[in-house]
Amino acid sequence: MIQPLPSVMCMVTVYVRVPDELPTPLPAELHYDMADPYAVRLSIGAPAARPVNWVFARSLLMEGMHRPTGTGDVLVIPPHRCHTGLLRVVLRSAAGAALVDIAASAVAAFLQGTVSRVPPGTESLHIDMDRALAELMGRRD
């Protein structure tokens, strides 16, 4: 049996909007690793320039494809008539907030890749509990 690849990556261009600024196109990467099956990472900016990383629940991104969802630091807003074809992600921190537009088709393809590796509801089967406990206890075996 062929084992699926442990991660899914999708390179995209995002458009970042911050208050009082024009939208800025930036390279970004969506990343999913089976070692952390509940999470996705959005890295914004060129890798050589130390990108800004946001890690949040894969389920948040999946639900956000269909309805506004999220509380706190990450909100996801599906495409609608004002921004057809774009998924919006609102990122908030103590430093401020940014609105990130991503092509919904790219996000949908990325999510399909994650689902093919780890179907929703089976995430717990992919967690190495011994390693997780060792990390929580500060041990490196």
Beta strands, then each sheet from edge to edge (+ up, - down):
strand 1: 7-17
strand 2: 24-33
strand 3: 39-44
strand 4: 52-57
strand 5: 74-77
strand 6: 86-93
strand 7: 96-103
sheet 1: 4+ 3- 2+ 1- 7+ 6- 5+
end
